[in-house]
Amino acid sequence: MSAMNATRPPRPLALLLGGLLTTALVLAAALSWLWTPHAFEAMNLAQRFAPPSAQHWLGTDAYGRDIASQLLVGARSTLAVGLVAVGLGLLLGTGLGLLAAARRGWVEQLTLRLADFSLAFPALLTAILLSAVRGPGLGNAVLAIALLNIPIFARLARASAASVWAQNYVLAARACGKSRWRITWEHILPHCAGVLMAQASSQFALAILAEAALSYLGLGVQAPTPSWGRMLSEAQSLLYQAPQLALYPGLAIALAVLGFQLVGEGLRQLLAPPTQGRSPW
């Protein structure tokens, strides 16, 4: 019985729940391109702070704008920032990490030191520096979050690839005359792909938080395009008068982050080697 528990993979409950939440986010973002209950920028001061109704499903804000429409379009901005920023970090960071593991020596040391230097500048500080030079905007937020992700993926790819280079089948491939780049493409990268995808999901959750924080400070998505972080910023002075204005975007951010974190945790469980007595949940 214990042997069966040692080899049976865990039930991907976290992956299932996370997949449902992330699918809902993707569907909301896709739907916002085709349809919203109202125009997200349309104002109607006569309907300020309207309660939820058949006309306005989640009510209206201080300017009479439909909250449900703003949340849908805000999902589009959140997903776009995460995809571009994490995608750039994954692509560039993985390339640097695989290069460091393949070449070793001074190339590896230089890559690791650059990664350490980059981690000394968090996304918020980088965005502030970029905004001081170029002005606030979505591009600066994406660049700042991407710069934070590059060293994380570089160190992870280098550590994962370095362990594979010591395997017997890789040594055999080198003895057969295969080049380092061919070995990296055919053997190293497939081995590292699962770990990198799991990390990418977790970094996506952090990217959502970073984008919301930057938009909250006015350094991310600019008006009139809705952003969950800016919706929180606008609701800050109205917490006692209309607390639901902060509740809806705050809940959307929390569920989106939870979804990607659960996907990352579920992938790690599925990719982890079996251990004696592992719980199936």
GUTORDREN-484377 format. One record per residue (C-alpha): residue in one letter; x, y, z. Coordinates in steps of 0.05 Angstrom, whole numbers, plus 5000, padded with zeros to 4 digits. Example, Ala and Ser with C-alpha at 12.3 -4.5 7.8 and 13.67 -1.06 7.14 Angstrom:
@residu A; x 5246; y 4910; z 5156
@residu S; x 5273; y 4979; z 5143
//
This chain:
@residu M; x 5000; y 5000; z 5000
@residu S; x 5057; y 5047; z 5017
@residu A; x 5090; y 5032; z 4951
@residu M; x 5027; y 5052; z 4914
@residu N; x 5024; y 5118; z 4952
@residu A; x 5097; y 5130; z 4935
@residu T; x 5086; y 5124; z 4859
@residu R; x 5015; y 5152; z 4852
@residu P; x 5014; y 5225; z 4830
@residu P; x 4976; y 5275; z 4873
@residu R; x 4906; y 5293; z 4853
@residu P; x 4912; y 5361; z 4818
@residu L; x 4859; y 5395; z 4861
@residu A; x 4899; y 5460; z 4864
@residu L; x 4910; y 5457; z 4789
@residu L; x 4836; y 5447; z 4777
@residu L; x 4814; y 5505; z 4821
@residu G; x 4869; y 5550; z 4793
@residu G; x 4850; y 5531; z 4722
@residu L; x 4778; y 5550; z 4734
@residu L; x 4797; y 5619; z 4762
@residu T; x 4848; y 5634; z 4707
@residu T; x 4799; y 5611; z 4653
@residu A; x 4748; y 5659; z 4682
@residu L; x 4799; y 5715; z 4677
@residu V; x 4816; y 5698; z 4605
@residu L; x 4743; y 5694; z 4585
@residu A; x 4728; y 5761; z 4619
@residu A; x 4786; y 5793; z 4581
@residu A; x 4764; y 5762; z 4515
@residu L; x 4691; y 5782; z 4526
@residu S; x 4711; y 5855; z 4539
@residu W; x 4736; y 5860; z 4467
@residu L; x 4668; y 5838; z 4440
@residu W; x 4617; y 5863; z 4490
@residu T; x 4609; y 5901; z 4556
@residu P; x 4543; y 5919; z 4590
@residu H; x 4558; y 5993; z 4579
@residu A; x 4614; y 6034; z 4548
@residu F; x 4667; y 6033; z 4602
@residu E; x 4683; y 6108; z 4595
@residu A; x 4610; y 6131; z 4593
@residu M; x 4593; y 6177; z 4652
@residu N; x 4524; y 6192; z 4680
@residu L; x 4528; y 6237; z 4741
@residu A; x 4453; y 6229; z 4753
@residu Q; x 4466; y 6156; z 4770
@residu R; x 4526; y 6164; z 4816
@residu F; x 4533; y 6107; z 4867
@residu A; x 4474; y 6070; z 4837
@residu P; x 4463; y 6002; z 4872
@residu P; x 4466; y 5936; z 4833
@residu S; x 4407; y 5929; z 4787
@residu A; x 4386; y 5897; z 4721
@residu Q; x 4414; y 5958; z 4685
@residu H; x 4480; y 5961; z 4724
@residu W; x 4497; y 5892; z 4750
@residu L; x 4548; y 5917; z 4802
@residu G; x 4524; y 5988; z 4807
@residu T; x 4561; y 6052; z 4786
@residu D; x 4620; y 6092; z 4813
@residu A; x 4628; y 6165; z 4833
@residu Y; x 4623; y 6187; z 4760
@residu G; x 4564; y 6142; z 4742
@residu R; x 4607; y 6093; z 4704
@residu D; x 4585; y 6020; z 4701
@residu I; x 4630; y 5980; z 4749
@residu A; x 4619; y 5913; z 4714
@residu S; x 4642; y 5942; z 4647
@residu Q; x 4704; y 5972; z 4680
@residu L; x 4721; y 5905; z 4713
@residu L; x 4716; y 5869; z 4647
@residu V; x 4761; y 5918; z 4611
@residu G; x 4808; y 5919; z 4671
@residu A; x 4816; y 5843; z 4663
@residu R; x 4841; y 5856; z 4593
@residu S; x 4895; y 5905; z 4618
@residu T; x 4916; y 5858; z 4674
@residu L; x 4922; y 5798; z 4628
@residu A; x 4960; y 5837; z 4575
@residu V; x 5011; y 5864; z 4625
@residu G; x 5022; y 5795; z 4655
@residu L; x 5030; y 5760; z 4588
@residu V; x 5080; y 5810; z 4559
@residu A; x 5120; y 5821; z 4623
@residu V; x 5124; y 5748; z 4644
@residu G; x 5134; y 5726; z 4571
@residu L; x 5193; y 5772; z 4562
@residu G; x 5223; y 5751; z 4629
@residu L; x 5213; y 5677; z 4612
@residu L; x 5244; y 5684; z 4543
@residu L; x 5304; y 5726; z 4560
@residu G; x 5316; y 5697; z 4629
@residu T; x 5313; y 5625; z 4604
@residu G; x 5361; y 5641; z 4547
@residu L; x 5411; y 5672; z 4595
@residu G; x 5405; y 5614; z 4644
@residu L; x 5414; y 5561; z 4592
@residu L; x 5474; y 5599; z 4563
@residu A; x 5506; y 5603; z 4632
@residu A; x 5496; y 5528; z 4645
@residu A; x 5523; y 5510; z 4576
@residu R; x 5585; y 5554; z 4575
@residu R; x 5602; y 5556; z 4650
@residu G; x 5664; y 5594; z 4671
@residu W; x 5663; y 5670; z 4666
@residu V; x 5598; y 5669; z 4626
@residu E; x 5562; y 5635; z 4683
@residu Q; x 5592; y 5682; z 4735
@residu L; x 5575; y 5744; z 4695
@residu T; x 5503; y 5721; z 4686
@residu L; x 5494; y 5706; z 4759
@residu R; x 5524; y 5773; z 4781
@residu L; x 5480; y 5811; z 4732
@residu A; x 5420; y 5773; z 4759
@residu D; x 5439; y 5791; z 4831
@residu F; x 5447; y 5864; z 4810
@residu S; x 5379; y 5865; z 4776
@residu L; x 5344; y 5835; z 4836
@residu A; x 5368; y 5894; z 4878
@residu F; x 5318; y 5938; z 4840
@residu P; x 5246; y 5918; z 4853
@residu A; x 5192; y 5930; z 4800
@residu L; x 5163; y 5990; z 4837
@residu L; x 5230; y 6026; z 4842
@residu T; x 5246; y 6010; z 4769
@residu A; x 5178; y 6037; z 4747
@residu I; x 5189; y 6101; z 4786
@residu L; x 5257; y 6111; z 4753
@residu L; x 5228; y 6097; z 4684
@residu S; x 5170; y 6144; z 4697
@residu A; x 5217; y 6199; z 4718
@residu V; x 5252; y 6193; z 4651
@residu R; x 5196; y 6174; z 4603
@residu G; x 5133; y 6191; z 4640
@residu P; x 5081; y 6143; z 4669
@residu G; x 5048; y 6092; z 4623
@residu L; x 5032; y 6020; z 4610
@residu G; x 5098; y 6008; z 4573
@residu N; x 5139; y 6028; z 4634
@residu A; x 5099; y 5981; z 4678
@residu V; x 5110; y 5923; z 4630
@residu L; x 5184; y 5938; z 4624
@residu A; x 5193; y 5944; z 4700
@residu I; x 5158; y 5878; z 4714
@residu A; x 5196; y 5843; z 4657
@residu L; x 5263; y 5867; z 4685
@residu L; x 5244; y 5837; z 4752
@residu N; x 5227; y 5770; z 4720
@residu I; x 5289; y 5762; z 4677
@residu P; x 5339; y 5747; z 4734
@residu I; x 5289; y 5701; z 4768
@residu F; x 5281; y 5657; z 4707
@residu A; x 5355; y 5662; z 4691
@residu R; x 5375; y 5634; z 4759
@residu L; x 5322; y 5580; z 4757
@residu A; x 5340; y 5558; z 4686
@residu R; x 5414; y 5557; z 4703
@residu A; x 5404; y 5515; z 4766
@residu S; x 5356; y 5466; z 4731
@residu A; x 5401; y 5460; z 4670
@residu A; x 5465; y 5450; z 4710
@residu S; x 5436; y 5388; z 4742
@residu V; x 5418; y 5359; z 4674
@residu W; x 5488; y 5370; z 4645
@residu A; x 5515; y 5320; z 4696
@residu Q; x 5468; y 5265; z 4674
@residu N; x 5497; y 5204; z 4638
@residu Y; x 5454; y 5211; z 4576
@residu V; x 5480; y 5283; z 4567
@residu L; x 5551; y 5259; z 4575
@residu A; x 5537; y 5206; z 4523
@residu A; x 5510; y 5257; z 4475
@residu R; x 5573; y 5299; z 4484
@residu A; x 5616; y 5238; z 4472
@residu C; x 5578; y 5226; z 4406
@residu G; x 5600; y 5295; z 4383
@residu K; x 5536; y 5335; z 4392
@residu S; x 5547; y 5410; z 4402
@residu R; x 5528; y 5445; z 4466
@residu W; x 5472; y 5483; z 4432
@residu R; x 5442; y 5420; z 4402
@residu I; x 5445; y 5385; z 4470
@residu T; x 5413; y 5446; z 4502
@residu W; x 5356; y 5446; z 4452
@residu E; x 5344; y 5371; z 4450
@residu H; x 5357; y 5350; z 4522
@residu I; x 5366; y 5408; z 4571
@residu L; x 5307; y 5453; z 4551
@residu P; x 5254; y 5397; z 4551
@residu H; x 5277; y 5377; z 4620
@residu C; x 5272; y 5448; z 4647
@residu A; x 5206; y 5466; z 4612
@residu G; x 5160; y 5440; z 4666
@residu V; x 5195; y 5476; z 4723
@residu L; x 5197; y 5540; z 4683
@residu M; x 5123; y 5537; z 4667
@residu A; x 5106; y 5526; z 4740
@residu Q; x 5149; y 5586; z 4759
@residu A; x 5118; y 5628; z 4703
@residu S; x 5049; y 5616; z 4732
@residu S; x 5072; y 5641; z 4800
@residu Q; x 5107; y 5701; z 4769
@residu F; x 5043; y 5717; z 4732
@residu A; x 5007; y 5723; z 4799
@residu L; x 5062; y 5770; z 4823
@residu A; x 5057; y 5810; z 4758
@residu I; x 4983; y 5821; z 4771
@residu L; x 4999; y 5848; z 4840
@residu A; x 5055; y 5892; z 4812
@residu E; x 5011; y 5920; z 4757
@residu A; x 4956; y 5936; z 4807
@residu A; x 5006; y 5970; z 4853
@residu L; x 5035; y 6011; z 4797
@residu S; x 4967; y 6032; z 4771
@residu Y; x 4946; y 6049; z 4842
@residu L; x 5004; y 6097; z 4845
@residu G; x 4989; y 6126; z 4777
@residu L; x 5049; y 6094; z 4743
@residu G; x 5014; y 6039; z 4704
@residu V; x 4952; y 6039; z 4659
@residu Q; x 4930; y 6110; z 4647
@residu A; x 4859; y 6138; z 4642
@residu P; x 4811; y 6130; z 4610
@residu T; x 4829; y 6056; z 4604
@residu P; x 4804; y 6020; z 4666
@residu S; x 4853; y 5985; z 4713
@residu W; x 4837; y 5946; z 4776
@residu G; x 4893; y 5982; z 4813
@residu R; x 4868; y 6051; z 4793
@residu M; x 4797; y 6032; z 4811
@residu L; x 4823; y 6018; z 4881
@residu S; x 4859; y 6084; z 4882
@residu E; x 4796; y 6122; z 4862
@residu A; x 4756; y 6085; z 4915
@residu Q; x 4804; y 6101; z 4971
@residu S; x 4772; y 6167; z 4990
@residu L; x 4702; y 6137; z 4986
@residu L; x 4710; y 6076; z 5031
@residu Y; x 4658; y 6100; z 5082
@residu Q; x 4610; y 6127; z 5029
@residu A; x 4614; y 6070; z 4979
@residu P; x 4657; y 6012; z 5004
@residu Q; x 4635; y 5968; z 4945
@residu L; x 4678; y 6009; z 4898
@residu A; x 4740; y 5980; z 4932
@residu L; x 4709; y 5911; z 4944
@residu Y; x 4698; y 5892; z 4871
@residu P; x 4768; y 5907; z 4843
@residu G; x 4801; y 5882; z 4906
@residu L; x 4764; y 5816; z 4900
@residu A; x 4781; y 5811; z 4826
@residu I; x 4855; y 5820; z 4841
@residu A; x 4853; y 5770; z 4897
@residu L; x 4818; y 5716; z 4855
@residu A; x 4864; y 5727; z 4796
@residu V; x 4926; y 5721; z 4839
@residu L; x 4898; y 5660; z 4875
@residu G; x 4883; y 5627; z 4809
@residu F; x 4953; y 5633; z 4781
@residu Q; x 4985; y 5614; z 4847
@residu L; x 4942; y 5551; z 4850
@residu V; x 4961; y 5533; z 4778
@residu G; x 5035; y 5541; z 4796
@residu E; x 5027; y 5499; z 4858
@residu G; x 4988; y 5446; z 4821
@residu L; x 5042; y 5442; z 4767
@residu R; x 5096; y 5435; z 4820
@residu Q; x 5058; y 5377; z 4852
@residu L; x 5050; y 5342; z 4786
@residu L; x 5123; y 5352; z 4766
@residu A; x 5152; y 5335; z 4834
@residu P; x 5183; y 5265; z 4842
@residu P; x 5140; y 5217; z 4882
@residu T; x 5157; y 5212; z 4957
@residu Q; x 5139; y 5160; z 5008
@residu G; x 5072; y 5174; z 5041
@residu R; x 5055; y 5235; z 5000
@residu S; x 4983; y 5259; z 5013
@residu P; x 4940; y 5251; z 4950
@residu W; x 4911; y 5320; z 4962
//
